[in-house]
Amino acid sequence: MTISERIRLIRQQKNISQNELSKAAGINVKSLSRYELGTSVPPANALKAIADALGVSADALLSDDTAQIKDKELFKKFEAIQDMGGDTKKMIINFLDLAIRDYKAKQAYAG
């Protein structure tokens, strides 16, 4: 996935318009559009401003190693869990582990 695709995907997942992002990042909306289309590469200062406005690290926009969640509802839930701490977060992670293990077991026996 390219930088332009990551910027667009994260912006869309956060339900932010190009105009809103350009204002929050302090960059021209036409420049942002070119960055998202891949016709122009954002300079370091613009990349940092976009990342800050999106609430992600610049590395998340640069790295192809980050997981992409395309389901907007699921993405919002994971964002909320990420902000939690302590026992609540551990309990949710344990529940997810159990649900995934159960799903995989059902798939293994079904096939």
Secondary structure, DSSP 4 states (H G I P E B T S, - for coil): --HHHHHHHHHHHTT--HHHHHHHHTS-HHHHHHHHHTSSPPPHHHHHHHHHHHTS-HHHHH-S-S-----HHHHHHHHHHHH--HHHHHHHHHHHHHHHHHHHHHHHHH-
